């Protein structure tokens, strides 16, 4: 009896990755088809079913989680395996909750990948607390809790290659587009680094945090100035456009080729600790640490900034807002660190008279 041949869909925005994986997987038992984006993969899924969808977690346009949800809607029997070079334990757990059969870290362990595909094709049900999942979580970010992003190249390598020039060019573009957004980004980086030092982050992690903070709102380049500068409340449609900026920012940075470690922080910096944020509604430690720090720093600067529809918050008001958001909007530990830092160092809060001096001292 001829054994069944299984159809595998390999999805990654890097063509060399899909080519390599397809060559490794293809055999008498497995036929591979490749796609370079989530939408392209969805088109293929609508044409015919696939036994396994092997997809990158972070892709522009449609990420792995979104693709997995669509694949399960079109073909509920398909099994999804997600992979990433910057996988955190929180992201891995979220993938499992979204119905992934398993997750695997990049660079891919070929033997383990083949074993996972064979297991998925045999029809074993995904179980969130299985030994497979525990292995995947161990491969992800299960360190001290202060690693911000893992990749083949560390932050120092990124900086040596092109980080500084690339960030300078991007921030100049943001300055030309909207100077208020650029001012906010620099202020956010200042506060984020202060919180990062209080959290005892390593120099490399502080570099990633600073870089991600400076470009966290780069996606607002794609939002009309009339919306960004609008005095008063936004309409539902306008707010929906503003909510797109983390995704736009991710896509811009993804194509630079040298800012990989900052991508998760930029994409997830509007997630809330209680899951009420966007774009994915991640909660708790599913959210990368850098994103949680930037979220708090972003809020601090926003509250200390004058708006057309409200006055600048006082220090006690900012502290009160942070306290009320502990465990809701903010990571309780990071929020408490922020409160302690503000109350201990009121002279380090950025104001019109001291901003340039404090930023210069901090290296901006």
C-alpha positions in Angstrom: 0.0 0.0 0.0 1.4 3.4 -1.0 1.8 5.7 2.0 -0.1 8.9 2.0 1.7 12.0 0.8 1.2 15.0 3.0 1.0 18.6 1.8 3.1 21.2 3.7 2.8 24.9 3.3 6.0 26.8 4.2 5.5 30.6 4.8 8.3 33.1 5.4 8.9 36.6 4.0 12.6 35.6 3.4 12.7 33.6 0.2 16.0 31.9 1.1 14.3 30.5 4.3 11.3 29.0 2.4 13.7 27.5 -0.2 15.9 26.0 2.4 13.1 24.6 4.5 11.2 23.2 1.5 14.3 21.4 0.4 14.9 19.9 3.8 11.2 18.8 4.3 10.4 17.6 0.8 10.5 13.8 0.5 8.5 10.9 -0.8 6.1 11.6 2.1 6.0 15.4 2.0 5.2 17.8 -0.8 6.1 21.4 0.0 4.5 24.6 -1.4 6.0 28.0 -0.3 4.5 31.4 0.2 6.3 34.7 1.0 3.5 36.4 2.9 0.4 35.7 5.0 -2.0 36.9 2.3 -0.3 34.8 -0.3 -0.6 31.8 2.0 -4.3 32.4 2.5 -4.9 32.5 -1.2 -3.2 29.1 -1.5 -5.3 27.7 1.5 -8.5 28.8 -0.2 -7.5 26.8 -3.3 -6.8 23.6 -1.5 -6.1 22.2 2.0 -2.7 21.7 3.5 -2.0 19.2 6.3 0.6 21.4 8.0 1.2 25.2 7.8 4.8 26.0 8.9 5.0 29.8 9.2 7.2 32.6 10.6 5.8 34.3 13.7 6.6 37.9 12.7 5.9 38.8 9.1 4.8 42.1 7.5 1.2 42.5 6.5 -0.1 39.4 8.3 1.8 37.8 11.1 1.9 34.1 12.0 -0.9 34.3 14.6 -3.2 36.0 12.1 -2.3 33.5 9.4 -2.9 30.6 11.8 -6.4 31.9 12.7 -7.3 32.3 9.1 -5.9 28.8 8.2 -8.0 27.2 10.9 -11.0 29.0 9.7 -10.6 27.9 6.1 -9.4 24.3 6.9 -10.0 23.4 10.6 -8.0 20.2 10.2 -4.8 22.0 9.2 -2.1 22.0 11.9 0.0 25.2 12.4 3.6 25.3 13.5 5.0 28.7 14.1 8.7 29.6 14.1 10.7 32.7 15.1 14.2 33.9 15.7 12.9 36.3 18.4 10.5 34.1 20.2 9.8 34.8 23.8 8.1 32.4 26.2 5.0 34.7 26.3 4.8 34.7 22.5 5.1 30.9 22.5 2.3 30.5 25.0 0.1 32.8 23.0 0.7 30.8 19.9 -0.4 27.7 21.7 -3.5 29.4 23.0 -4.3 30.5 19.5 -4.3 26.8 18.4 -0.7 26.3 17.1 0.3 22.7 17.1 3.7 23.8 18.3 6.4 26.5 18.0 10.0 26.2 17.1 12.9 28.6 17.5 15.1 29.8 14.6 17.7 28.8 13.6 15.6 25.7 13.1 16.7 22.4 14.5 16.0 20.3 11.3 15.6 17.0 13.1 13.1 18.4 15.6 11.2 20.2 12.8 10.9 16.9 10.8 9.7 15.2 14.0 7.1 17.9 14.6 5.8 17.8 11.1 5.5 14.0 11.2 3.6 14.2 14.5 1.3 16.9 13.2 0.5 14.9 10.0 -0.4 11.8 12.1 -3.2 13.9 13.7 -2.1 14.2 17.3 -4.2 16.9 19.0 -2.3 20.0 20.2 -2.1 20.0 24.0 -0.9 23.2 25.6 0.9 21.6 28.5 2.4 18.7 26.6 6.1 17.8 26.6 6.3 19.3 23.1 5.1 22.6 24.3 7.4 22.6 27.3 10.4 22.0 25.1 9.3 24.9 22.8 9.0 27.2 25.8 12.4 26.2 27.1 13.8 27.1 23.6 12.1 30.5 23.8 12.9 33.3 26.2 12.9 31.6 29.6 15.8 33.5 31.1 15.8 36.1 33.9 12.9 37.9 32.4 15.1 40.8 31.2 16.0 39.6 27.8 14.2 41.9 25.3 14.7 40.1 22.0 16.7 37.1 20.8 18.2 36.8 17.4 21.2 35.5 15.5 22.8 38.9 15.8 22.9 40.6 19.2 22.3 44.3 19.7 26.0 45.1 19.7 26.4 43.5 16.3 23.3 45.4 15.1 24.8 48.7 16.3 28.2 48.1 14.6 26.6 47.3 11.3 24.0 49.9 10.6 21.8 50.7 13.6 23.0 54.2 14.3 22.8 55.4 10.7 19.5 53.7 10.1 17.8 55.1 13.2 19.2 58.6 12.4 17.6 58.4 9.0 14.3 57.2 10.3 14.1 59.8 13.1 15.0 62.5 10.6 12.0 61.3 8.5 9.8 61.4 11.5 11.0 64.9 12.4 10.2 66.1 8.9 6.7 64.5 9.1 5.7 65.6 12.6 8.1 67.3 15.0 5.8 66.7 18.0 5.9 63.0 17.4 9.7 63.1 17.1 9.9 65.1 20.4 7.6 62.5 22.1 9.8 59.6 20.8 13.0 61.1 22.2 11.3 61.8 25.5 9.9 58.3 25.6 13.4 56.9 25.0 14.8 59.0 27.9 12.1 57.7 30.3 12.4 54.1 29.0 16.2 54.0 29.6 15.7 55.4 33.1 13.3 52.6 33.9 15.5 50.1 32.2 18.4 51.1 34.4 16.2 50.7 37.5 15.3 47.2 36.3 19.0 46.4 36.0 18.9 45.7 32.3 22.2 44.9 30.6 24.0 47.4 28.3 22.9 45.5 25.3 19.3 45.4 26.4 19.4 49.1 27.1 20.7 49.7 23.6 17.7 47.8 22.1 15.4 49.6 24.5 16.7 53.0 23.4 16.6 52.2 19.7 13.1 50.7 19.9 11.9 53.8 21.9 13.3 56.2 19.3 11.4 54.5 16.5 8.4 53.1 18.4 6.1 55.6 16.7 7.7 55.6 13.2 4.5 54.0 11.9 2.8 57.4 12.4 4.5 58.4 9.1 1.6 56.6 7.6 -1.1 58.5 9.5 -2.4 61.8 8.1 -1.2 64.9 10.0 -4.8 66.1 10.2 -5.5 63.2 12.5 -2.2 63.3 14.5 -2.6 67.1 15.1 -6.4 67.1 15.6 -7.5 69.1 18.7 -10.1 67.2 20.6 -11.5 63.7 20.5 -10.9 61.4 17.4 -13.8 59.7 15.6 -14.1 56.0 15.6 -12.7 55.8 12.1 -9.8 58.2 12.9 -8.9 56.2 16.0 -8.9 53.0 14.0 -6.3 54.6 11.6 -4.1 55.6 14.6 -4.3 52.1 16.0 -2.6 50.9 12.8 0.7 52.7 13.5 2.4 49.8 15.4 1.8 47.5 12.4 3.0 50.2 9.9 6.1 50.8 12.1 6.9 47.1 12.2 6.6 46.8 8.4 8.9 49.9 7.9 11.5 48.6 10.3 11.3 45.0 9.0 12.5 46.1 5.6 15.6 47.9 6.9 17.2 44.5 7.4 19.3 45.6 10.5 16.7 46.4 13.2 15.4 42.9 13.9 15.8 43.0 17.7 13.6 46.1 18.1 10.7 44.7 16.1 8.7 43.0 18.9 8.9 46.1 21.1 7.6 48.3 18.3 4.8 46.0 17.3 3.5 45.4 20.8 4.1 48.7 22.6 0.4 49.4 22.9 -0.5 46.1 24.5 -1.9 46.3 28.0 -1.0 44.0 30.9 -4.7 43.0 31.3 -5.1 42.2 27.5 -7.1 45.3 26.6 -4.5 46.7 24.3 -3.7 46.2 20.6 -2.8 44.9 18.0 -3.2 41.3 19.4 -4.6 41.7 22.9 -1.6 40.1 24.5 -1.6 40.1 28.3 1.0 39.8 31.0 4.4 38.3 30.1 3.1 37.4 26.6 4.1 41.0 25.9 7.9 41.5 25.3 9.6 43.2 28.2 10.9 46.1 26.1 7.3 46.8 24.9 6.0 46.9 28.5 8.7 49.4 29.5 8.1 51.6 26.4 4.4 51.5 27.1 4.9 52.9 30.6 7.5 55.5 29.4 5.2 56.5 26.5 2.3 57.1 29.0 4.6 59.1 31.3 5.6 61.5 28.6 2.1 61.8 27.3 0.8 62.8 30.7 3.6 65.3 31.2 2.9 66.9 27.8 0.6 69.8 27.2 -2.4 69.0 24.9 -4.9 71.3 23.2 -7.7 69.6 25.1 -6.0 69.3 28.5 -3.3 70.8 30.7 0.0 69.1 31.5 -0.3 66.7 34.4 1.4 67.5 37.6 3.8 64.9 39.2 1.2 63.8 41.8 -1.4 63.4 39.0 1.0 61.2 36.9 1.7 59.1 40.0 -2.0 58.7 40.7 -2.6 57.6 37.1 0.2 55.1 37.2 -1.1 53.6 40.5 -4.6 53.3 39.1 -3.2 51.4 36.1 -1.1 48.9 37.9 -2.2 45.4 36.8 -4.5 46.9 34.3 -2.8 49.1 31.7 0.7 48.6 33.2 2.9 45.8 34.2 2.7 46.1 38.1 6.4 45.7 38.6 7.3 48.3 35.9 4.6 50.7 37.0 5.9 50.5 40.6 9.4 51.1 39.5 8.2 54.1 37.5 6.4 55.6 40.4 9.4 55.1 42.7 11.8 56.7 40.2 9.5 59.7 39.6 9.0 60.3 43.3 12.7 59.9 44.1 13.9 62.0 41.2 11.4 64.8 40.5 14.2 67.0 39.1 14.8 64.5 36.3 11.3 64.9 34.9 11.5 66.6 31.4 10.2 70.2 31.4 10.6 73.1 29.0 13.4 74.7 31.1 15.5 71.6 31.7 14.7 69.3 28.7 17.6 70.1 26.5 20.1 69.9 29.4 18.7 66.6 30.7 18.6 65.0 27.2 22.2 66.1 26.5 23.4 64.6 29.8 21.6 61.4 28.9 23.3 61.3 25.5 20.6 62.5 23.2 
